[in-house]
Amino acid sequence: MKLFSSVKDVTDVNQLVSEAIQLKANPFADEQLGKHKTLGLIFLNPSLRTRLSTQKAAMNLGMQVMVMNMDKEGWALETQDGIIMNGTTVEHIREAAGVMGEYCDIIGIRSFPGLKDRDEDYSELIFNKFVQFCGVPVVSLESATRHPLQSLADLITIEELKTTAKPRVVLTWAPHVKPLPQAVANSFAEWMNKADYDFVITHPAGYDLAPEFVGNAVVTNNQDEALAGADFVYVKNWSSYQDYGKILSDGEGWMMTNEKLKLTNNAGVMHCLPVRRGLELSHEILDGPNSLVLNQANNRVWAAQAVIKSMLKGS
């Protein structure tokens, strides 16, 4: 594997999930594989789970890890070609990515959308420029449109805990105080469609995801209808895709609570974190037996380790 940016980069999803579960049982089985190899983690936005889990995964494989917070520690990057750099940008992404590729055997890059220009965000300009110019395998640590390491960890969590071959999985929109990207929701939908679950997406009117991510999912604006009989409920906010980057409602009545949980098949409740307690998810669920948020966070390590291992073997 040379690139991990979406489920489309994975030849066999079931095999990758199985690899991650095996690594969870024996984390240091391949610690010689990454000896004298370096992983560079480049963050244009803050991170907790992604940084720590990917760093731990690389260390389990014997790698050295370098971390750079470009938003705080790096030069302002220019992404356009053929221009005279007499403005605020200091370094071109061609040289920046190229230099990082000289220092690292694998690069992880995290970049967020601006939520102003949909075409620009969905072109994945920054991420694709790094892929183009660094010359080494690249792992997405979240991009403008997807968060594949999170989605792989989510799939691992469901596969570990499901009690039926084809569980009912519901992705439900949740309220938030500011507009958030569609990346986690897009990515989760993409991976759930690949897993061939009974997959449902529910959200208020105006929050439809791009059709290419919705796939074969059933979509409804009736949250209670969606939750009926659910085995897993994934809670996540996202801003509007059609009215791009906008918050269209206050989301009253959409927060998951124990009362709503009664509609489900005693569902496990998932969230990628960080979570706004009492707004996106009730305290009672987060502190109760149905919460799977720590399971998901733990599986971030094994998701990253399975992907990095595949890249090391490929090199």
C-alpha positions as CSV (number, residue, x, y, z in Angstrom):
1,M,0.0,0.0,0.0
2,K,1.4,3.4,-1.1
3,L,-1.6,5.6,-0.2
4,F,-4.3,5.4,2.4
5,S,-6.8,8.2,1.8
6,S,-10.1,6.3,1.6
7,V,-11.6,2.8,1.6
8,K,-10.9,2.8,-2.1
9,D,-7.2,2.4,-1.4
10,V,-7.8,-0.9,0.4
11,T,-7.7,-4.0,-1.7
12,D,-9.3,-6.3,0.9
13,V,-11.2,-4.5,3.7
14,N,-11.9,-7.7,5.7
15,Q,-8.2,-8.7,5.6
16,L,-7.2,-5.3,6.9
17,V,-9.7,-5.5,9.7
18,S,-8.4,-9.0,10.6
19,E,-4.8,-7.7,10.5
20,A,-5.7,-4.9,12.9
21,I,-7.4,-7.4,15.4
22,Q,-4.4,-9.7,15.2
23,L,-2.0,-6.8,16.0
24,K,-4.2,-5.8,18.9
25,A,-3.6,-9.3,20.4
26,N,0.1,-9.1,19.7
27,P,1.2,-5.5,19.3
28,F,5.0,-6.1,19.0
29,A,5.0,-9.0,16.7
30,D,6.4,-6.9,13.9
31,E,8.6,-4.5,15.8
32,Q,11.6,-5.3,13.6
33,L,9.7,-4.3,10.5
34,G,10.0,-0.6,11.1
35,K,13.5,-0.6,12.6
36,H,15.6,2.4,11.2
37,K,12.5,3.7,9.5
38,T,10.9,7.1,10.2
39,L,7.2,8.2,10.2
40,G,6.6,11.9,9.8
41,L,3.3,13.2,11.2
42,I,2.3,16.6,9.7
43,F,-0.6,18.5,11.3
44,L,-2.2,21.6,9.8
45,N,-4.9,21.3,12.5
46,P,-5.0,20.2,16.2
47,S,-5.1,16.5,17.1
48,L,-5.3,14.3,20.2
49,R,-6.3,10.7,19.2
50,T,-4.9,10.8,15.7
51,R,-1.5,12.0,16.8
52,L,-1.1,9.7,19.8
53,S,-2.6,6.6,18.3
54,T,-0.6,6.9,15.1
55,Q,2.6,7.6,17.0
56,K,2.0,4.6,19.3
57,A,1.2,2.4,16.3
58,A,4.5,3.4,14.6
59,M,6.5,2.8,17.8
60,N,4.9,-0.7,18.1
61,L,6.4,-1.4,14.7
62,G,9.8,-0.2,15.8
63,M,9.7,3.1,13.9
64,Q,11.0,6.5,14.9
65,V,8.4,9.3,14.7
66,M,8.8,13.0,14.0
67,V,5.8,15.3,14.6
68,M,5.4,18.8,13.1
69,N,2.5,21.1,13.8
70,M,2.7,23.1,10.6
71,D,-0.1,25.5,11.7
72,K,2.1,26.7,14.7
73,E,5.7,25.7,13.8
74,G,5.9,25.8,10.0
75,W,6.1,28.4,7.2
76,A,3.0,29.6,5.5
77,L,2.7,27.3,2.4
78,E,2.0,28.3,-1.1
79,T,0.0,25.7,-3.1
80,Q,-0.5,27.4,-6.5
81,D,2.0,26.8,-9.3
82,G,3.6,29.4,-11.6
83,I,3.1,32.4,-9.4
84,I,5.5,35.0,-8.0
85,M,5.7,34.5,-4.2
86,N,5.7,38.1,-3.2
87,G,2.8,37.8,-0.7
88,T,2.4,36.2,2.7
89,T,3.4,32.7,1.8
90,V,7.0,31.8,2.5
91,E,7.6,28.3,1.2
92,H,6.1,26.4,-1.7
93,I,4.4,23.0,-1.0
94,R,6.6,21.5,-3.7
95,E,9.8,22.0,-1.6
96,A,8.2,21.5,1.8
97,A,6.7,18.1,0.8
98,G,9.8,17.1,-1.0
99,V,12.0,17.9,2.0
100,M,9.7,15.9,4.3
101,G,10.0,12.9,1.9
102,E,13.8,13.1,2.1
103,Y,13.6,12.8,5.9
104,C,10.8,10.3,6.2
105,D,9.9,6.8,4.9
106,I,6.2,7.4,5.4
107,I,4.3,10.6,5.9
108,G,0.9,11.2,7.6
109,I,-0.8,14.5,6.8
110,R,-3.8,16.1,8.5
111,S,-5.6,19.0,6.8
112,F,-9.0,20.5,7.4
113,P,-11.4,22.3,5.0
114,G,-12.0,26.0,5.2
115,L,-15.8,25.4,4.8
116,K,-16.0,28.5,2.5
117,D,-15.5,27.1,-1.0
118,R,-16.9,23.6,-1.5
119,D,-15.2,23.0,-4.8
120,E,-11.8,23.9,-3.3
121,D,-12.3,21.8,-0.2
122,Y,-13.5,18.8,-2.1
123,S,-10.6,19.0,-4.5
124,E,-8.3,18.0,-1.6
125,L,-5.7,20.4,-2.9
126,I,-3.3,20.4,0.1
127,F,-3.5,16.6,0.7
128,N,-3.0,15.8,-3.0
129,K,-0.1,18.2,-3.4
130,F,1.7,16.4,-0.5
131,V,1.0,13.0,-2.2
132,Q,2.3,14.4,-5.5
133,F,5.6,15.9,-4.2
134,C,6.8,14.0,-1.1
135,G,7.7,10.8,-3.0
136,V,6.9,8.4,-0.2
137,P,3.8,6.5,1.0
138,V,1.2,8.8,2.5
139,V,-1.4,8.2,5.2
140,S,-4.4,10.5,5.6
141,L,-4.7,11.7,9.2
142,E,-7.9,13.4,8.1
143,S,-8.5,15.5,5.1
144,A,-11.2,18.0,4.0
145,T,-13.6,15.2,2.9
146,R,-12.6,12.0,4.7
147,H,-11.1,10.5,7.9
148,P,-10.2,6.9,6.9
149,L,-8.2,5.9,10.0
150,Q,-11.2,6.8,12.2
151,S,-13.5,4.9,9.9
152,L,-11.3,1.8,9.9
153,A,-11.2,1.9,13.7
154,D,-15.0,2.2,13.7
155,L,-15.4,-0.8,11.5
156,I,-13.0,-2.8,13.7
157,T,-15.1,-1.8,16.7
158,I,-18.4,-3.0,15.1
159,E,-16.8,-6.2,13.8
160,E,-15.5,-7.0,17.3
161,L,-18.9,-6.4,19.1
162,K,-21.6,-7.3,16.5
163,T,-23.9,-10.2,17.4
164,T,-25.4,-10.6,14.0
165,A,-23.7,-10.9,10.6
166,K,-25.5,-7.8,9.2
167,P,-26.1,-5.4,12.0
168,R,-28.3,-2.3,11.7
169,V,-26.0,0.7,11.9
170,V,-27.3,4.2,12.1
171,L,-25.4,7.4,11.5
172,T,-27.3,10.3,13.2
173,W,-26.6,14.0,12.9
174,A,-26.2,15.8,16.2
175,P,-26.3,19.5,17.3
176,H,-23.1,21.6,17.6
177,V,-22.2,25.2,18.4
178,K,-20.1,25.7,15.2
179,P,-20.0,24.3,11.7
180,L,-18.0,21.2,11.3
181,P,-16.7,19.3,8.2
182,Q,-18.5,16.4,6.6
183,A,-15.3,14.4,6.7
184,V,-16.1,11.9,9.5
185,A,-19.7,11.4,8.3
186,N,-18.5,11.0,4.6
187,S,-15.9,8.5,5.5
188,F,-18.0,6.5,7.9
189,A,-20.7,6.2,5.3
190,E,-18.2,5.0,2.7
191,W,-16.8,2.3,4.9
192,M,-20.2,1.1,6.1
193,N,-21.4,0.7,2.5
194,K,-18.3,-1.3,1.8
195,A,-19.1,-3.5,4.8
196,D,-22.6,-4.2,3.5
197,Y,-24.4,-3.6,6.8
198,D,-28.0,-2.5,7.1
199,F,-27.0,1.1,7.0
200,V,-29.2,4.2,7.7
201,I,-28.4,7.9,7.8
202,T,-30.6,10.3,9.6
203,H,-30.4,14.1,9.8
204,P,-32.6,17.2,9.7
205,A,-33.6,18.6,6.3
206,G,-30.7,20.3,4.5
207,Y,-27.9,18.2,5.9
208,D,-27.7,15.6,3.0
209,L,-24.2,14.3,2.4
210,A,-22.8,14.2,-1.1
211,P,-24.4,11.3,-3.1
212,E,-21.1,9.6,-3.7
213,F,-20.7,9.1,0.0
214,V,-24.3,8.2,0.8
215,G,-24.1,5.2,-1.6
216,N,-26.8,2.6,-0.9
217,A,-27.7,3.9,2.6
218,V,-31.3,4.5,3.5
219,V,-31.7,8.2,4.3
220,T,-34.5,9.7,6.5
221,N,-35.2,12.9,8.4
222,N,-37.1,11.0,11.0
223,Q,-34.6,10.1,13.7
224,D,-37.0,7.9,15.7
225,E,-37.7,5.8,12.6
226,A,-34.0,5.4,11.9
227,L,-33.2,4.4,15.5
228,A,-35.8,1.6,15.6
229,G,-34.0,-1.7,16.1
230,A,-30.5,-0.3,15.6
231,D,-27.6,-2.3,16.9
232,F,-25.0,0.6,16.6
233,V,-25.7,4.3,16.6
234,Y,-22.9,6.6,15.4
235,V,-23.4,10.2,16.6
236,K,-21.8,13.0,14.7
237,N,-22.4,16.7,13.7
238,W,-21.7,18.0,10.2
239,S,-22.4,21.3,8.5
240,S,-24.5,21.5,5.4
241,Y,-23.0,20.2,2.1
242,Q,-25.6,21.9,-0.1
243,D,-25.6,25.2,1.7
244,Y,-22.0,24.7,2.2
245,G,-20.5,25.1,5.6
246,K,-23.7,26.5,7.1
247,I,-25.6,25.6,10.3
248,L,-29.3,25.4,9.3
249,S,-30.9,24.7,12.6
250,D,-30.3,24.6,16.4
251,G,-30.8,20.8,16.3
252,E,-33.3,20.8,19.2
253,G,-34.4,17.3,19.9
254,W,-31.6,15.6,18.0
255,M,-29.2,14.8,20.9
256,M,-29.0,11.1,21.7
257,T,-30.4,10.3,25.2
258,N,-31.3,7.1,27.1
259,E,-34.9,7.7,26.2
260,K,-34.0,7.5,22.5
261,L,-31.8,4.5,23.2
262,K,-35.0,2.6,24.2
263,L,-36.0,2.6,20.5
264,T,-32.9,0.6,19.6
265,N,-31.8,-2.9,20.0
266,N,-29.8,-1.9,23.1
267,A,-27.4,-0.2,20.7
268,G,-23.8,0.5,21.2
269,V,-23.3,4.3,20.9
270,M,-20.3,5.6,19.0
271,H,-18.6,9.0,18.5
272,C,-15.2,9.8,17.1
273,L,-14.4,12.4,19.9
274,P,-14.0,15.1,21.0
275,V,-17.6,15.3,22.0
276,R,-19.6,18.2,23.4
277,R,-21.3,16.6,26.4
278,G,-24.9,17.6,26.9
279,L,-25.1,18.9,23.4
280,E,-24.1,16.1,20.9
281,L,-24.5,13.3,23.4
282,S,-26.0,13.1,26.8
283,H,-23.9,12.6,29.9
284,E,-26.0,9.5,30.8
285,I,-25.0,7.7,27.6
286,L,-21.4,8.7,27.6
287,D,-21.0,7.5,31.2
288,G,-23.2,4.5,30.7
289,P,-22.7,0.9,29.5
290,N,-23.8,1.6,25.9
291,S,-21.0,4.0,25.2
292,L,-18.3,2.6,22.8
293,V,-16.2,5.8,22.5
294,L,-13.2,4.4,24.4
295,N,-13.4,1.2,22.4
296,Q,-13.2,3.3,19.2
297,A,-10.3,5.4,20.5
298,N,-8.4,2.2,21.5
299,N,-8.9,0.8,18.1
300,R,-7.4,3.9,16.5
301,V,-4.0,2.4,17.4
302,W,-4.6,-0.9,15.7
303,A,-6.2,0.7,12.6
304,A,-3.1,2.9,12.1
305,Q,-0.7,0.0,12.9
306,A,-2.4,-2.3,10.3
307,V,-2.1,0.5,7.6
308,I,1.5,1.4,8.4
309,K,2.5,-2.2,8.5
310,S,1.1,-2.7,5.0
311,M,3.1,0.3,3.8
312,L,6.3,-0.9,5.4
313,K,5.9,-4.4,3.8
314,G,5.2,-2.7,0.4
315,S,8.4,-0.7,0.6
